[in-house]
Amino acid sequence: MTNRDLIAPGTWRKSSRSNAAQDACVEVGGGARVIGVRDTKDRDGGTLVFGSETWRAFAAQVKAGRFDL
């Protein structure tokens, strides 16, 4: 079993910031221990997998505006 297998199939959701016109569509899915990120248009092309704790820390930084341009 791989980390990707730990992501429950029904949990994938498309980002509200995805924009098909700009060719930028991502989905996030989760399981008990991992979070996956993949390209909506190429779901079999690969999945970035993060531990749940790491993902929560990243999401908190995004919400805090840490990566705003």
C-alpha positions in Angstrom: 0.0 0.0 0.0 1.3 3.5 -0.9 0.5 6.8 0.7 -1.7 7.6 -2.2 -3.8 4.5 -1.4 -4.5 6.0 2.0 -6.5 8.9 0.5 -10.2 8.1 0.5 -11.6 8.3 -3.0 -14.7 10.4 -2.0 -12.6 13.1 -0.2 -11.1 14.7 -3.3 -12.4 18.2 -3.9 -11.4 20.9 -6.4 -9.9 24.1 -5.1 -12.2 27.1 -5.2 -9.2 29.0 -6.7 -8.9 26.6 -9.6 -9.2 28.3 -13.0 -9.5 26.1 -16.1 -9.0 29.1 -18.4 -5.6 29.5 -16.9 -4.8 25.8 -16.9 -4.5 25.8 -13.1 -6.8 23.3 -11.5 -5.9 21.4 -8.3 -7.7 19.0 -6.1 -7.0 18.1 -2.4 -8.0 14.7 -0.9 -7.4 13.3 2.5 -7.2 10.3 4.8 -6.6 9.8 8.4 -2.8 10.3 8.2 -2.1 11.9 4.8 -3.3 14.7 2.5 -2.9 14.5 -1.3 -2.7 17.2 -3.9 -3.1 16.5 -7.7 -3.8 18.2 -11.0 -7.6 18.0 -11.8 -6.9 17.5 -15.5 -4.3 14.8 -15.0 -5.5 12.8 -12.0 -3.3 9.8 -12.8 -0.2 12.0 -13.5 0.9 12.0 -9.9 -0.1 13.0 -6.4 1.9 15.1 -3.9 1.4 13.5 -0.5 1.9 15.2 2.8 1.5 14.1 6.4 -1.7 15.6 8.1 0.3 17.6 10.6 2.5 19.1 7.9 -0.6 20.0 5.8 -2.3 21.7 8.7 0.8 23.8 9.4 1.0 24.8 5.7 -2.8 25.6 5.6 -2.5 27.8 8.7 0.4 29.8 7.1 -1.7 30.2 3.9 -4.7 31.5 5.9 -2.4 33.9 7.7 -1.3 35.4 4.4 2.3 34.2 4.7 2.5 33.4 1.0 0.6 36.4 -0.4 2.4 38.3 -3.1 
